[in-house]
Amino acid sequence: MTAGVADKSSEYVVVARRYRPKTFAELVGQNQVAQALRNAILTSRVGHAYLFTGARGVGKTSTARIFAKCLNCVDGPTTEPCGQCDSCLGIASGDDVDVLEIDGASNRGIENIRELRANVNIRPSRAHFKIYIIDEVHMLSREAFNALLKTLEEPPEHVKFIFCTTEANKIPITVLSRCQRYDFAPVASDEILDRLRLIVTTEGREAEDAALHLLARRAGGSMRDSQSLLEQLLSFCGNRITEQDVHAMLGTAQSGRLANIADSLIQRQAADAIAELDSAVREGVDVGQLAEQLLGYFRDMMTAVVGCGADLLLHAAAADHGKLAETGRNYGLETLLAAVQILDQTIARMRQTTQVRTLVEMALVRICHLERLDDLSKVIAQFQAGGPAPATSGDRPVRKPVAPAPSNIPEKKKQPLSDSTSGKASEPAEEKVSPAPEASKPSVNDVNGRKRDKQAGKDTEQVPSDWTPAEAQACYQRAVEEIGGIITDFAGDFESTAIPAPNTLVVRLKARYNKDWCERADVKRKLEQTVSRLAGRSIRIDFVVNEQPSPERPVRTSSSRNQLQKMREIERHPVVREAIELFEAEVVHVDAGK
């Protein structure tokens, strides 16, 4: 964008037009394109059709005009147009008779292309070439592209085509193959910042560097967007632009407010996070903008945690890189990724609802209640290696264990339980079970998952508590025995259990094939449902396997082997195979004598 003095005409011209680049030297952020076009002119290898593609506001149309000046300048073709001749002035103002700028969106029909084909044979009136600049060329209809093909492939010697588009994928390959393609990259934030400083100085205004930094990051690589935002600020503010003015105009939260919300989420203080959100809304911050800012903040934290430098921060200031890295490491990378995913899904859903604030508040609460996923992955890895599970209480308060909720199924005779660490059977304990009162009614679960026993017109509520390792293993073993069948052979062949989280049970099996079978959707669902019912709350089961061979692997009884052998023989029968495929069934039991 040009550093030239603003036009003094009576009609006001916006900043983006007044500071438009007029030469290749003034083009910002597209040095590779400028160098290629210069070399084409110097070596007399100018093609007949060019395609400039890239995001909005990165200089595609401006480059097309500069290239047209270079070709049609009175001193041309040249890499340094004079800027004073009739051709240069006419191209700059957009009314040159030999350089025709066409809007592809409003001239997309075949009749418009037929008119173009009829005029291409007319020689330029005063310049070297007749140049057609078609902006948003991807908007042309299929018929229009087909009508243009022949002219595009073999145009007259005095005709040049320059196509500009933001969506090159929508252009037919037959057109792409006839053009020289140049991809325009997003403009770097530092280059946008330098241009904004120059414009503010030329306009006779002052601006805080933090305010211009915020504008440069907000532009997202678009020079035109940054200049349009600056135009708004020049009208919105006085002689000095401050960071507070930028936030007020954009409806965004200040960096301090954003850091406070992020700290509340990381410390799992949902109430503080919602309070900060409410304060931001009262200051005029848009909730949707705040969610996007928070997503960007966590994105920058993620890059800092994985080792990226401050130059890769897109939303936070470079000075905050060290704090972001330290906070992210304490939070945990896996948990951070889960928070980013929650925010991304929330922003996508915001487009489909009017309750935007409620949706964002729900996302904040969900992030506050995330488990420490990094600790959970360590537990599973340690179990797979065969070691004991470390305690992973995290920052959450550990509830005192209370008596487990009574089961709503009849008690079975006590079975020997495996030790929680060794998997060896211990001696059965003598325990007297008091019979249930005759007047008692079956227990029911209320909406909160709590069990209520209605006895003699009185409600007693028992809240599920955290398990001890022995209670968890006993519940799992009882569930396996209750289900019975082949599940007992595979899921019951385990070494130990662990409780990495209040509602999670990790079972370490003795063989890889046991784990593969237990992780089948129907088997795992049946186990989780049975364990959840016995425990009185929802329980998730994760299966791991000890890769090292166990020296004390029990030998299956002959009855178990015979049962498995019969099931395998039945599964190979053609009729049974067809039934399994048709109904997605499985063989779970074979009656004796069948």
C-alpha positions in Angstrom: 0.0 0.0 0.0 1.5 3.3 -1.1 3.3 5.7 1.1 2.3 8.6 -1.1 0.6 11.7 0.1 -3.2 11.5 0.4 -5.2 13.0 -2.5 -6.4 16.5 -1.8 -9.6 16.4 -4.0 -12.8 17.6 -2.6 -14.4 14.1 -2.6 -13.2 12.0 0.3 -11.4 8.8 -0.7 -11.1 5.9 1.8 -7.8 4.9 3.2 -7.6 1.6 1.4 -7.8 3.4 -2.0 -5.6 6.3 -1.2 -2.8 4.1 0.1 -3.1 1.5 -2.7 0.3 0.4 -4.1 1.2 2.0 -7.4 4.5 0.1 -8.2 6.0 -3.3 -7.4 8.3 -1.6 -4.8 5.2 -0.5 -2.8 3.6 -4.0 -2.9 3.6 -5.4 0.6 4.0 -9.1 1.4 4.1 -10.5 -2.2 7.8 -10.2 -3.1 7.8 -13.6 -4.9 5.0 -12.5 -7.3 6.5 -9.1 -7.9 9.9 -10.6 -8.7 8.4 -13.2 -11.1 6.5 -10.5 -13.0 9.5 -8.2 -13.2 11.6 -11.0 -14.7 8.9 -11.8 -17.2 9.0 -8.2 -18.5 12.8 -8.0 -18.5 13.2 -11.2 -20.4 10.3 -10.5 -22.8 8.4 -13.6 -21.7 5.1 -12.0 -20.9 2.3 -14.6 -21.2 -1.2 -14.0 -22.6 -3.1 -15.1 -19.5 -2.4 -14.9 -15.8 -4.4 -16.2 -12.7 -3.9 -14.4 -9.4 -5.4 -16.3 -6.5 -5.4 -15.8 -2.8 -7.4 -14.6 0.2 -9.2 -11.3 0.2 -7.3 -8.1 0.6 -3.8 -9.5 -0.1 -3.2 -7.4 -3.3 -4.4 -9.4 -6.3 -6.3 -6.6 -8.1 -3.6 -4.1 -7.1 -0.9 -6.3 -8.6 -3.0 -6.7 -11.8 -3.2 -2.9 -12.2 0.6 -2.5 -11.5 1.3 -5.1 -14.2 -1.0 -3.4 -16.6 0.8 -0.1 -16.0 4.2 -1.8 -16.6 2.9 -3.1 -20.0 1.1 0.0 -21.2 3.2 2.8 -19.8 4.5 5.2 -22.5 8.0 4.0 -21.6 7.0 0.3 -21.5 7.0 -2.5 -21.3 9.0 -1.6 -18.2 9.3 -2.7 -14.5 9.1 0.9 -13.3 6.1 2.7 -14.8 6.3 6.5 -14.8 2.9 7.0 -13.2 2.5 10.3 -15.1 1.4 9.4 -18.6 -2.2 9.1 -19.7 -2.1 5.3 -19.5 -0.7 5.2 -16.0 -3.1 7.8 -14.7 -6.1 6.1 -16.5 -5.3 2.7 -15.1 -4.9 4.2 -11.6 -8.3 5.8 -11.7 -9.9 2.8 -13.4 -11.2 4.5 -16.5 -8.5 3.6 -19.1 -10.0 2.6 -22.4 -7.5 -0.1 -23.1 -7.5 -1.7 -19.6 -10.9 -3.1 -18.9 -11.8 -4.2 -15.4 -14.7 -6.6 -15.4 -16.6 -7.9 -12.3 -17.1 -11.6 -12.8 -20.0 -11.7 -10.4 -22.2 -9.3 -12.3 -21.0 -10.2 -15.8 -21.1 -14.0 -15.5 -23.4 -14.9 -18.4 -22.5 -16.2 -21.8 -23.8 -13.0 -23.5 -21.1 -11.0 -21.6 -18.3 -13.3 -22.8 -19.7 -13.2 -26.4 -19.4 -9.4 -26.2 -15.8 -9.7 -24.9 -15.0 -12.1 -27.8 -16.4 -9.7 -30.3 -14.2 -6.8 -29.0 -10.9 -8.6 -28.6 -10.0 -8.2 -32.2 -10.2 -4.4 -32.0 -6.7 -3.1 -31.4 -5.9 -0.8 -28.5 -6.5 2.9 -29.1 -3.3 4.3 -27.7 -1.4 1.7 -25.7 0.6 -1.4 -26.5 -1.9 -4.0 -25.3 -5.6 -4.4 -24.6 -5.8 -5.9 -21.1 -8.8 -7.5 -19.5 -8.8 -7.8 -15.7 -11.6 -10.1 -14.6 -12.1 -10.0 -10.8 -13.8 -12.9 -9.0 -13.5 -14.9 -12.2 -14.7 -18.1 -10.5 -18.3 -16.6 -10.6 -18.5 -17.0 -14.4 -21.0 -19.7 -15.5 -19.9 -22.9 -17.1 -21.2 -21.7 -20.4 -19.3 -18.5 -20.1 -16.0 -20.4 -19.4 -16.6 -22.6 -22.4 -17.2 -19.6 -24.6 -13.9 -18.1 -23.3 -11.7 -21.1 -23.9 -10.9 -20.7 -27.6 -10.1 -17.0 -27.2 -8.1 -17.7 -24.0 -6.0 -20.3 -25.8 -5.2 -18.3 -28.9 -5.9 -14.6 -28.3 -4.7 -11.9 -30.6 -1.1 -10.7 -30.0 -2.3 -7.4 -28.5 -4.6 -9.0 -25.9 -3.7 -10.0 -22.3 -5.9 -11.6 -19.7 -5.5 -11.2 -15.9 -7.9 -13.2 -13.8 -8.3 -12.6 -10.0 -10.1 -15.0 -7.7 -10.3 -16.1 -4.1 -11.5 -19.6 -5.0 -9.3 -21.2 -7.7 -10.8 -24.6 -7.0 -14.0 -23.5 -8.7 -12.3 -22.6 -12.0 -12.4 -25.4 -14.7 -9.2 -27.2 -15.2 -9.4 -26.4 -18.9 -9.1 -22.7 -18.0 -6.4 -23.2 -15.4 -4.2 -25.1 -17.8 -4.2 -22.0 -20.1 -3.0 -19.6 -17.4 0.1 -18.8 -15.5 -0.9 -19.2 -11.9 0.4 -17.0 -9.0 -0.7 -17.7 -5.4 -0.8 -14.7 -3.1 0.1 -15.5 0.5 -1.5 -13.8 3.5 0.4 -10.7 4.6 2.5 -11.1 7.7 1.3 -9.2 10.8 4.6 -7.3 11.1 4.3 -6.0 7.6 0.7 -4.9 8.2 1.8 -3.2 11.4 4.5 -1.2 9.5 2.0 -0.1 6.9 -0.6 1.0 9.6 2.1 3.0 11.4 2.9 4.8 8.1 -0.7 5.6 7.4 -1.3 6.9 10.9 1.7 9.2 10.7 0.8 10.4 7.2 -2.8 11.2 8.4 -1.4 13.3 11.2 -2.7 11.1 14.0 -1.2 9.2 16.9 -1.8 5.6 17.9 -0.7 3.3 20.7 1.6 0.5 19.5 -0.6 -2.0 21.3 -3.7 -0.8 19.4 -2.0 -1.2 16.0 -0.7 -4.6 17.0 -4.3 -5.6 17.9 -5.5 -4.4 14.5 -2.7 -6.2 12.6 -3.6 -9.5 14.4 -7.3 -8.9 13.9 -6.9 -8.5 10.1 -5.8 -12.1 9.7 -3.4 -11.5 6.9 -5.6 -9.1 4.9 -4.1 -5.7 4.3 -7.4 -4.3 3.1 -9.2 -5.5 6.2 -6.6 -3.8 8.5 -7.0 -0.5 6.6 -10.8 -0.7 6.8 -10.6 -1.2 10.5 -8.1 1.7 10.8 -10.6 3.8 8.8 -13.3 3.1 11.4 -10.9 4.0 14.2 -9.9 7.3 12.6 -13.6 8.3 12.6 -14.3 6.8 16.0 -11.5 8.2 18.0 -9.9 11.6 18.5 -6.3 12.4 17.6 -5.0 9.4 19.5 -6.0 5.8 19.1 -5.8 3.6 22.2 -6.1 -0.1 22.7 -9.3 0.5 24.7 -10.8 2.2 21.6 -10.0 -0.8 19.5 -11.7 -3.2 21.9 -14.7 -0.9 22.2 -15.1 -0.7 18.5 -14.6 -4.4 17.7 -16.6 -5.7 20.7 -13.7 -7.8 21.9 -12.3 -8.4 25.4 -9.1 -6.9 26.7 -6.1 -9.3 27.0 -6.3 -9.1 30.8 -9.9 -10.1 30.8 -9.1 -13.0 28.5 -6.3 -14.2 30.7 -8.5 -14.1 33.8 -11.1 -16.3 32.1 -8.5 -18.7 31.0 -7.0 -18.9 34.5 -10.4 -19.6 36.0 -10.9 -22.4 33.5 -7.5 -23.9 34.2 -8.1 -23.8 37.9 -11.5 -25.3 37.4 -13.4 -22.4 39.0 -16.6 -22.4 36.9 -18.3 -19.6 38.9 -15.3 -17.2 38.5 -15.2 -17.9 34.7 -18.9 -17.2 34.3 -18.6 -14.0 36.4 -15.7 -12.8 34.2 -17.9 -13.5 31.2 -20.8 -11.5 32.7 -18.4 -8.5 33.4 -17.2 -8.6 29.8 -20.7 -8.6 28.4 -21.6 -5.6 30.6 -18.6 -3.8 29.1 -20.1 -4.3 25.6 -18.1 -7.4 24.6 -19.8 -9.6 22.1 -20.1 -13.2 23.4 -19.3 -14.8 20.1 -16.2 -12.6 19.7 -15.1 -13.6 23.2 -15.5 -17.3 22.4 -13.3 -16.9 19.3 -10.8 -14.9 21.3 -10.6 -17.6 23.9 -10.2 -20.3 21.2 -7.3 -18.3 19.8 -5.8 -17.9 23.3 -5.8 -21.6 23.9 -4.4 -22.2 20.4 -1.4 -19.9 21.2 -1.0 -21.7 24.5 -0.9 -25.1 22.6 1.8 -23.8 20.3 3.8 -22.6 23.2 3.5 -25.9 25.1 4.7 -28.0 22.1 7.8 -25.7 21.7 6.9 -23.1 19.0 8.5 -19.7 19.3 6.8 -16.4 20.0 6.8 -15.6 16.3 4.1 -18.2 15.8 1.6 -16.6 18.2 -1.4 -15.4 16.3 -3.6 -13.9 19.0 -1.5 -13.3 22.1 1.3 -10.8 22.4 4.9 -12.1 22.0 5.7 -11.0 25.6 3.2 -13.5 26.9 4.9 -16.5 25.4 6.7 -17.6 28.5 3.6 -17.4 30.7 1.5 -19.3 28.1 4.1 -22.1 27.9 4.3 -22.5 31.7 0.5 -22.3 32.2 -0.1 -24.8 29.4 2.4 -27.3 30.8 0.7 -27.2 34.2 -2.7 -27.7 32.6 -1.6 -30.6 30.5 -1.5 -30.8 26.7 -4.2 -33.5 26.4 -6.6 -31.5 28.6 -5.7 -28.3 26.6 -6.6 -30.1 23.3 -9.9 -31.2 24.8 -10.7 -27.6 25.8 -9.9 -26.4 22.3 -12.2 -29.0 20.9 -15.1 -28.0 23.2 -14.7 -24.3 22.2 -14.5 -25.1 18.5 -17.7 -27.2 18.7 -19.4 -24.4 20.6 -18.5 -21.8 18.0 -19.8 -24.0 15.3 -23.1 -24.5 17.2 -23.5 -20.8 17.9 -24.5 -20.2 14.3 -27.6 -22.4 14.8 -29.0 -20.9 18.0 -30.2 -17.7 19.5 -29.0 -18.7 23.0 -25.4 -17.8 22.4 -24.5 -16.8 25.9 -25.9 -19.9 27.4 -24.0 -22.1 24.9 -20.7 -20.3 25.8 -21.4 -20.6 29.5 -22.1 -24.3 29.1 -18.7 -24.7 27.3 -16.9 -22.9 30.2 -18.5 -25.3 32.7 -17.6 -28.3 30.6 -14.0 -27.2 30.4 -13.9 -26.7 34.2 -15.0 -30.3 34.7 -12.5 -31.9 32.4 -10.5 -34.7 33.9 -6.8 -34.5 34.0 -6.4 -36.4 30.7 -2.6 -36.3 30.8 -2.7 -38.2 34.2 -5.2 -40.7 32.8 -2.9 -41.5 29.8 0.0 -42.0 32.2 -2.1 -44.4 34.2 -3.0 -46.5 31.2 0.6 -46.5 29.9 1.9 -47.6 33.3 -0.7 -50.4 33.4 0.3 -51.5 29.9 3.9 -51.7 31.2 2.8 -53.8 34.1 3.4 -51.4 36.9 1.1 -50.2 39.7 -1.3 -47.3 39.0 -0.3 -43.9 40.5 -2.9 -41.8 42.3 -4.5 -39.2 40.1 -6.7 -37.1 42.3 -5.7 -33.9 40.5 -7.1 -30.7 41.9 -10.5 -32.1 42.8 -11.4 -32.7 46.4 -11.5 -36.4 47.3 -14.8 -37.4 48.9 -14.8 -39.5 52.0 -15.9 -43.1 51.2 -19.3 -44.1 52.5 -21.1 -47.4 52.5 -21.8 -48.5 48.9 -25.4 -48.3 47.7 -27.4 -51.5 48.2 -27.9 -53.5 45.0 -31.4 -54.2 43.8 -30.6 -57.8 42.9 -30.4 -60.8 45.3 -27.1 -61.4 47.1 -25.1 -64.3 45.8 -22.9 -66.6 47.8 -19.6 -64.8 48.4 -17.0 -65.8 45.9 -13.2 -65.6 46.4 -12.0 -62.2 45.2 -8.7 -61.5 43.5 -6.2 -59.3 45.2 -6.2 -55.8 43.6 -2.5 -55.9 42.7 -1.5 -59.5 42.3 -4.7 -61.1 40.9 -4.3 -64.1 43.2 -7.4 -65.5 44.9 -7.7 -64.8 48.6 -9.5 -66.8 51.2 -13.3 -66.3 51.2 -14.5 -64.3 54.1 -17.4 -65.4 56.3 -20.0 -62.7 56.2 -23.6 -62.7 57.4 -26.1 -60.9 55.3 -29.2 -59.7 57.0 -32.3 -60.5 55.0 -34.2 -57.6 53.6 -37.4 -56.6 55.5 -40.6 -58.1 54.1 -42.2 -54.6 53.8 -39.3 -53.2 51.8 -40.0 -52.1 48.3 -37.7 -52.3 45.3 -35.2 -49.5 45.1 -35.5 -47.0 42.3 -33.1 -44.4 40.8 -34.0 -40.8 40.9 -33.0 -38.3 38.2 -29.6 -37.7 39.8 -28.7 -41.4 39.7 -29.1 -41.8 43.5 -30.8 -44.8 45.0 -33.9 -44.4 47.2 -35.3 -47.2 49.4 -38.9 -46.7 50.3 -39.5 -48.4 53.6 -42.6 -47.9 55.8 -43.4 -44.5 54.1 -39.9 -43.2 54.7 -37.3 -42.2 52.0 -33.6 -42.8 52.7 -31.2 -41.5 50.1 -27.7 -42.9 49.6 -25.2 -41.0 47.5 -22.7 -43.1 45.6 -19.1 -42.5 46.8 -15.6 -43.2 45.4 -14.6 -46.8 45.5 -11.8 -48.5 47.3 -9.7 -50.7 45.0 -11.1 -53.8 46.7 -14.7 -52.7 46.2 -14.2 -51.9 42.6 -12.6 -55.2 41.8 -15.3 -57.1 43.7 -18.0 -55.2 41.8 -16.4 -56.0 38.4 -15.9 -59.7 39.3 -19.5 -60.0 40.4 -20.7 -58.4 37.2 -18.6 -60.9 35.1 -20.1 -63.8 37.1 -23.6 -62.5 36.7 -23.4 -62.2 32.9 -21.8 -65.6 32.6 -21.3 -67.5 29.3 -18.2 -66.8 27.2 -17.8 -63.3 28.8 -16.6 -65.1 31.9 -13.8 -66.8 30.0 -12.4 -63.6 28.4 -13.4 -60.7 30.7 -12.8 -62.7 33.8 -9.3 -63.6 32.9 -7.8 -60.4 34.4 -4.8 -59.6 36.6 -5.8 -56.4 38.4 -8.0 -53.3 38.4 -7.5 -49.6 39.1 -9.6 -46.4 39.6 -7.9 -43.5 37.8 -11.0 -41.3 38.0 -14.2 -41.5 40.1 -16.3 -43.0 37.3 -13.6 -44.9 35.5 -12.5 -48.5 36.0 -9.3 -49.7 34.3 -9.0 -53.5 34.0 -5.7 -55.1 33.0 -6.3 -58.4 31.2 -3.8 -61.2 30.7 -3.8 -61.6 27.0 -4.1 -59.4 23.9 -6.9 -61.6 22.4 -8.9 -61.1 25.7 -8.7 -57.3 25.3 -9.7 -57.4 21.6 -12.7 -59.5 22.5 -13.8 -57.4 25.5 -13.6 -54.2 23.5 -16.3 -55.3 21.1 -19.1 -52.8 21.3 -21.8 -55.3 22.5 -19.5 -57.0 25.0 -18.2 -53.7 26.5 -21.7 -52.2 26.6 -23.0 -55.2 28.5 -20.2 -55.1 31.0 -20.5 -51.4 31.6 -24.3 -51.6 32.1 -24.0 -54.5 34.6 -21.1 -52.8 36.6 -23.0 -49.5 36.5 -26.1 -51.2 37.9 -24.3 -52.9 40.7 -22.3 -49.7 41.5 -25.4 -47.5 41.5 -23.9 -45.0 39.0 -22.5 -44.8 35.5 -19.1 -46.5 35.2 -16.8 -46.5 32.1 -14.5 -49.4 31.7 -11.1 -49.2 29.9 -9.3 -52.4 29.1 -5.5 -52.7 28.9 -3.3 -55.7 28.6 0.0 -56.8 30.1 2.4 -57.2 27.2 4.7 -59.4 29.3 3.7 -63.1 29.7 2.3 -63.9 33.1 4.1 -66.8 34.8 0.9 -67.8 36.7 -1.6 -68.0 33.9 -4.4 -70.3 35.0 -5.2 -73.3 32.9 -8.7 -73.5 31.5 -10.8 -76.4 32.6 -11.8 -79.1 30.2 -15.5 -78.0 30.4 -14.5 -74.5 29.3 -12.4 -75.8 26.5 -15.2 -78.0 25.3 -17.7 -75.1 25.5 -15.4 -72.9 23.4 -14.7 -75.6 20.9 -18.4 -76.3 20.4 -19.1 -72.6 19.9 -16.3 -72.3 17.3 -17.7 -75.4 15.5 -21.2 -73.9 15.5 -20.0 -70.6 14.2 -18.5 -72.3 11.2 -21.8 -73.8 10.1 -23.1 -72.1 6.9 -26.6 -71.5 8.3 -25.2 -70.0 11.5 -22.8 -67.8 9.6 -25.6 -66.5 7.5 -27.7 -65.7 10.6 -24.7 -63.9 12.2 -24.2 -61.7 9.1 -27.9 -61.1 8.6 -28.8 -60.2 12.2 -25.3 -59.0 13.4 -25.6 -61.7 16.1 -23.1 -63.8 18.0 -22.9 -67.3 19.6 -22.9 -66.9 23.4 -23.8 -70.4 24.6 -24.3 -74.0 23.4 -26.6 -76.2 25.3 -25.2 -79.5 26.4 -25.8 -82.4 24.0 -26.3 -80.1 21.0 
